[in-house]
Amino acid sequence: MSATGTSSPQPNLPLPPPILSDEPGTWAYDTMTRRVDADILQRTYEDIETELHSPGFEDALKNFNSLRSELQDAANTKVRHLKDLTPDEEKDDERVQEYNQWKAIMEPFVKAKDTWLTAPWLVTEFYAYRRLIEAIGYFDKTNESTYMFDPFAKAKKAGLDTSVSSAENVMSKIEALPNTREGCGIAAAFSLWGNKMDLSIWPADAANAAADVFSQILESAEENLLHDDVNVLTEYCEGLKNKGGGMVDIIVDNAGFELVMDIALADHFVASGTATTVTFQLKRHPTFVSDALEKDLRETVEYYANLDEEKYPNARRAGVRWQSYLDDGKWACSENYFWVQPSAMWEMPEPLRSDMKDRCDLAFVKGDANYRRLIGDRYWDLSAPFEDVVGCYFPCPVCALRTLKAELGCGMDPAQTEKAKALDDNWMVNGRFGVVQFGSGAEE
């Protein structure tokens, strides 16, 4: 039963315990005791320091510093509910619904007097970003300075600016991909390894603006796959194409270069006839530094469509093509609060679940945070079959494209994980290794 009161299929296997952040030496512990504050919020402060010290941001600065103080004493600070809605917000059904969803999510941990470290890691990490949005005053319509102010906009713009040199090379390849199973597999590989360019771990900087960094990643990509369902995926996609094309969703992760690679995947799926429509499932508010909102996707398309034609002919031509897909309805954008909440994906609420079940022929789930939600952020046996953990409950056929950035997973061959462990002590968290995993979807 989900926090929203809806029942839905669950994994076939018994649920392991959720991951907490209270064990020193783990990535979860380092994230919640140090990285979120010292790396991410400090960098965010530096990005928006001018705004935080501007008129209208007085409360935002005070609340921002208060949040940082909590995280600096994460082991002793108890989690709380979000602040109560204002009388005006209580008249807004969408705001009330989102507030109630978070209240249901946090209630067990507030009631148990959990701290930032003893509540489940997935919950507290998403909660940290939701608390940042609260601190900024993102939803406060009475403050025009902070209303809908994206604290990560500068980081995402830097990621967009530095994406072009790598993307120019990729776009020539995307346009030339054959409308075959091999072409589909290559497009999926671009989307998968684009996830390595994650701004929350590797910030964009001017030094990389003119470098084709992605080509270096692709050189070692195949040997760094710990599970590879590309053949299963491409066979399924061939079936969609033979039926005249299907409806495909991409549950998006990061803006910047990764989003460009997701867009390139959607480009190939439409151009090849595999998809009649691609729907981008996007975040409803800023989160995890670089996670993409609808505005980020539309800005990316517009940016590419207006590039210098002489300097970036392939990328500009792609941008113009993408804009036509949006204009013609071959691409659609959908934002939902569920994508910025920590509930396991088997708790997907209505009407989202029914929409994906009835409409979607294939969903790509991108990135590590989304993958953690796919498996409930729990300590599964790393070799537990993806079909028994995810494919059996997801509302439609699903393909996870993930580079590993957290100490968990499933569906990986023990020989492959042992090899990865021998090659790299940080194999589970640094994005070097990845998986392509396909699940059939729930039979309902």
Secondary structure, 3 states (H helix, E strand, C coil): CCCCCCCCCCCCCCCCCECCCCCCCCHHHHHHHHHHHHHHHHHHHHHHHHHHCCCCCHHHHHHHHHHHHHHHCCCCCECCCCCCCCCCHHHCHHHHHHHHHHHHHHHHHHHCCCECCCCCHHHHHHHHHHHHHHHHCCCCCCCCCCCCCCCCHHHHHHHHHCCHHHHHHHHHHHHHCCCCHHHHHHHHHHHHHHCCCCCCCCCCCHHHCCCCHHHHHHHCCHHHEEEECHHHHHHHHHHHHHCCCEEEEEECCECCHHHHHHHHHHHHHHHCCCEEEEEEEEECCCCCCCECEHHHHHHHHHHHHCCCCCCCHHHHHHHHHHHHHHHHCCEEEEEEHHHHCCCCHHHCCCCHHHHHHHHCCEEEEECHHHHHHHCCCECCCCCCCHHHHHHCCCCCCEEEEEECCCCCCCCCCHHHHHHHHHHCCCCCCCCCCEEEEEECCCCC
